[in-house]
């Protein structure tokens, strides 16, 4: 499943042409800087008098920016699932809950007439965000309807899967705990395990059809709080059924593994916090861009005069286009560097408001060319969007507008504040190196 929208199928020709012309241009750039004589007229004696090849560097492209409400994200294949509640002095309140199926890790049966002692839910943490010593109250509920991966989005309404009026169990834990254990003693839930046929424990599909899964929710916090990153693939993350055999205690384990349908649900309340009146405000009215994980605030970048490039005349080849996004450290110095996302991500924002991958990312999904990682020296995130701009100029892309989100927004709470286009000090800028062929 993709959140990117309809994929473009004819961009290979653009890429080949881009790489070919860029290769010529790079050669010319090297030659220009290696020559001490009139560089602007390099090779004129080899060209007809009516032909010119000039390499240009342009910083003049006008940029408009603002902060926007985040869009929903697919969470069905998250690496980690986020759980908790957090209060941030800038971004307000955020919460994350988890819905998950259970899958038997062993296809065996406890045996007829077994005595069920208890159920213990174990959740392994791979890390956290927030105050490690903050205490939170985890509550566990049973899903009343099966969970579908096709609906596993960050804006899912959990109450479509149950009323959750009957709590199975609860436990107090610290945000920094590496293992959270909850003993479930709810009589009705335990009895469900006692009374099902033995065959349920021996067939994965039958088991999933019988037990719809669990809903994990944390109580709201008044101050601080934080998020735990649950590793659902860790073998220690499981639900254990403890029962007594003829001679010794035994255990039947159920995993919350990769193969179990899951959904991470995020919500944000910005009321009364600095970010509240900045979201979706007219472009240019704020000098900052707020970026928040967990499908929170995102950034919107547009180039209102980029269509002028189409009118420059001749053939324009963009060799490189760097979008430089400096980090703000003046307005909110309390937002520490360790809270920044390790990398950001850019999407093309289509005319119908959907996210779509940039051609620059498709060429280099590893990120060496596309970029997006935080640069400690420049104190900025830098992207190469040359193919995107070239595609817009050549009419292959309808809109040049971009959306900025945290690269792990569907599974990380990290946030950062960038300098917008109206910042008086080192605003976001676009550096374009291009060749104009007359």
N, C-alpha and C positions, 0 to 999 in steps of 0.2 A: 504494500500500500504506500502511496506517496502523498505528501501534502504539497507537492510542488506544483500541481496543476498539469496541464497538457504539455508533454515534452515535444520539443522541436526536433524534427527528424532530418532536416537538411542542412545541418550546420557543419558537416565535414568539409564541404567545399569552402565555406567561409574560413575555417581554421587553416586549411591548406594554403589558401590564397594569402591569409594573414601572415602565416609563418614564412612563405616565400618572399613576400614584399618586405617583411620585417628583417629577414636575413640580409637582403640587399641594403636596407637602411642602416643596419648595425655596421656592415662593412664600410659604408660611407662615413658614418660617424667616426670610426677609428681612423679612417684616412684623413678626415677633416682635422682632428686634433693632433695628428702626427705631422701635419704639414704646417710650416711656419709662414708660408706665403698665403695670399688672399684665399682664405678657406671658403668663403661664400661662392667663389667661382671655380672650385675644384672640378676638374674634368671638363671645363667649358670647351677646351680645344678638341675634345673627343665627341662632343655633342653638336647637333645642328644648332644654328644660332637661335632658332625658335623654341628649343627645348631647355627646361631647367629642372634640376632635382635639388631641393633645399630641405635640410633638416631643421625643424623648429622646436622650441620649447615654449609651452604656453601655460601661464598661470591665471589667465584672465576669465576662464569659464565661471559664470555666476552660479552660486550654489544657494539653495534655500533648504532650511532644515527645521524640524520640530520633533517633539516627543509624542508618541502615539500609544494608544492602548494596545496591548499585545493581542495577537491572534491565537486561536487554539492550535495545539500541536498534538501530533500522534504520539502516544506513550506506550504502545503495545510492545515495542521492542527496546525499551529502555535498558541501558546497562545497569543503572541503579534506580531504585524507586524511593522517592522522597517522602518523609513522614514528619509532621510537626507543625508548630505554630511559632511565629516570630514577629516581634515588633521592631521596626527600624525607624530611627528618628527622621529619616528623609523619605523613605518609600512606604511607610505605614505598616499595616498588618498584612501578613501573608500566611496562608495555611496550605497544607498538603496532606491528602489522605490517600489510602490505597485500597483498591478492590482486587481480589485475587481468587482464582480457582485453587483447588487442591488436587494433587496428582499422587497416587500411591507409588512409593519408591520400591515396593516389593509386591509381587502378585501372589500373595498367600493369604490364608485366613487364620484369625485367632483360634478358630475351632468352635464347635457347638458348645453352648453353655458356658462360655468364658465369662469371667467376672471383670468388669471394667472398673479400674481404679480412678483414672483421671486422664485428661487431655492437657498437654503442655505445648504451647506455641513458643518457638524460639526464633528470634529475629537477629540476624548478624549485621552489624554496622560496618560499612567500609569507610566511614568518615562522617563528618558533621559540619554544619555551618551555624555560627552563632555562639552563644555562651555555653560552654561545655558543662558548667555546673548548674545551669537552669534545670529545674525539675518540671516534668510534664506528666500529664495523666493520659495514658493510652487506654482506649476503650475498644473492645472487640465485639463485632456483631456478625450474625449469619446472613449471607445473601439469600434472598427469597426467590430470585430468578437467575437463570444462567447468564454468565457474562460472555459477550461476543467481542472478539478482537476488532471487528469492523466498527465498533462504537467506542474504542479505547482512546478517547481524546481527552485533553486536559480540562475541557469545560463540561465533561460528562456530569449529569445530575445523579448522584448516588442513590437518591430516594426513588428513582425509577426501578431500583433493584431490591427495594424492601422498605418497610416503615421503620425498622431498627428500634422498635419500642422495647424489645427484650434484649438486654445486654448479656453477652456470654461471660465476659470477664473484664477486669481492668487492672492496671498496675501503674505505679509511679516509677519513673526512670529519670536518669540524668541524660541530657543531650549528648554528653561525651561518652556514654556507655558503649562498649563494643559488642555487648550481647544483651538483648532484652528478652526476658522469659515471663510468660503469662500462664498461670494455671487456670484452666477452664473447668469449672465445677457446675455449670448450669445443668440442672437435672434433665430438662427437655432435650438439650443438645446431646448429652451423654446417652440418653435413652434411644436416640435415633441411631447411634452406632451399635447399641445392644440388639436392636430389633430388626435391622436390615438382614436380608438373606446373606449367607456366607459367600455366595457367588459375586456379590458387589465388591468384595475385597480382592477378587481375583481377575477383575476385568476393568481396564482403565476407563473405557467409555461408560460402562455401567456405573462406576464409582462417580465420575464427573456428573452424570445425569441424576445421581441420587443426592450428592452434596454440591450445592451450587457455589459455595466458597465463602470467603470472609471479607468483611469490611473493617478496615483499621482507621480509627479516627482519634485525633488528639484534641483535648479541651483547649479553648482559646486562652492566650496568656494576657496578663496585664502589662508586664514589662519583660524585656529581653526575650527569652525563649530561644528557639533554634530549630534546625532541621537535621534529621538523621538520614544518611544515605544507606538504604537497605540493599544488601547484596542477595537478591532472590535466587541466584544460581549457586550460592554457597551451600554445601551439603549440611551445614549447621542451621540453615534457615528451613524450618520444617514444623509440622504438627505431629507430635508423638502421642500415640494411644498406648497407655500403660495398662496391662491386664495381667491377671494371675493364671499361670498354667498349673499343671498337676504338681510340679516340683519347684518351680522358680518363677520369678516375675519376668514378664516378657514385654516387648514393645513392637508396635506396628507403626511405621513412619510414613508420613505424607509430605511430599515436597511442594514448595512454591516455586517450581523450576521454570526454565525458559519455555517449556512446552505448555505451561499453564497460562490461560488467558489472564491478563492483568491490565489495570488502568490506574494511572496516577492522576489525581484530580487536584487542581490548584485554584485558589481564589485569592483576591487582593482587595483590600479596603484602604483607599488613599485619603479618605475624608479627614480634613484637618491637618494634613501633613504637607510639607513643602512641594511635593510633586503634584498635588491635587489639581491646582489651577494651571499647571504646565502641560497637562496631557491634552492632545488634540486642539491646542490653541493655534491661532493663525500662524503660518510660517513666518519666522523672522521676529516674533515678539519675545522670544527667550533666547539667551545666548548659550544655553546648555541643552544637551541631549541626554535624557535619562534612559539607561539600559538596565533591565532587570531580568534575571533568570526566572524559571518556573512560569513561562508564558506571560511574564509581566510586561512592564513598559518596554517599548522598542523605539527605534529612531527612524525618521523618514527623511530621506535625502532626495532632492529633485534639482534638475538643471534647467531652469526656465528659459534659458536662451541657447540651449544646445542645438536647437533646430537651425541656428545660424550657420553651423558647420556645414550644413547641406548646401548653403549658398556661397561657400567660399570659392567655388569654381574649380575646375580641374579634378584630378583624382587625389583624394586624401587617404593616406595610409597611416593609421595610428600605430606607432611602434610600441608605445608603452603609455599607460595612463594610471598614475598612482593617486588613489584617494587616501588622503592622510587625515586621520581622525585623532587629534590630540586629546589627552585626558585632562580634565579639570582637577587642579589641586588647590585652588584658591577659595572657592565658595564653600566647599565642604571638605576641608582637610581631614575630618574625622573618618572619612571613608578610606580605610587603609588599603594599601596595595594588595595585601593578601586576600582582600575581598573581590578584587577585579577578576573577571573571567580570563582564563589563560588565552582565549581567542574569541573573536567575534565572527559573525557570519553575515554575508550579504545575499539578499534575494532580489530578483527583479520583481517589482510590484506591478502586476498586469493591470490593464484598464478596468477589469472587473473585480479588482481588489484581492486577487489571489497571489500566493507566493510561487515563484518559479526560479529554478536554478539558473545562475548566470553561465554563459558559455565558458567564461574564464575558469569557473569551478569544474565544469565538465572535462576540460582539457587537463586539469591538474587537481584531482581530488585529494592528493596528498598534501597540498597547500604550499608547496615550494614556490610556485609561480603565483598562485592566487593570493596567498598571504592571509592576513587576519590575526596573526599572533601578536601579543603585546610586545612592543619594542622598548626595552629598558632604557636604551640610549636616547631614542627620540621621544620617549614618554607618550607613545601614540600607537594606534593600531593602523597598519598600512595594508591596503588592498591594491592589486593590479586589475583594473577593469577595462583594459584596452579592447578586448574582443566585444564586450558589451557595448561600448561606445561606437566601435566600428560597425557593429550590427545595426545600431540605431541609425547611424548616418547613412548606411546603405539601404535602409528600409526593411531590414529583416526583423527588427524589434519595434513594436508599436510605442512603447513608453520607456524612457531612460530612467524613470524613478526607481529608487532603491529602498529596501527595508533593512535595518540593522538590528540583529538580535544577538544574544549570547549564543555561542556555538552549541553549548550543551543546555540550552534553555529548557528542554523537556526533562532534564534530570539534575540540574544544578541551580542553586539559589544565588550564585555570585552576581554582583552588580557593579556598574561603573557609571560615571558621569563624564560625558565628552563635551568638548567645546564646540558649540554650534556655529553656524555661518555668520551670525551677528555678534560673535564674541569680538571684543576689541583687542584681544591679545592672542595671537596664534590660532585663528579659527580653522575649522575644517577647510581643506583646500584640495584642488585637483591639479596635478601636474601632468600635462600631456606632452609627450614627445611624438612628433608626427612628421611625415614626409609628404610634401605637396609636389605632385607630378603634373606639369603643365602640358 
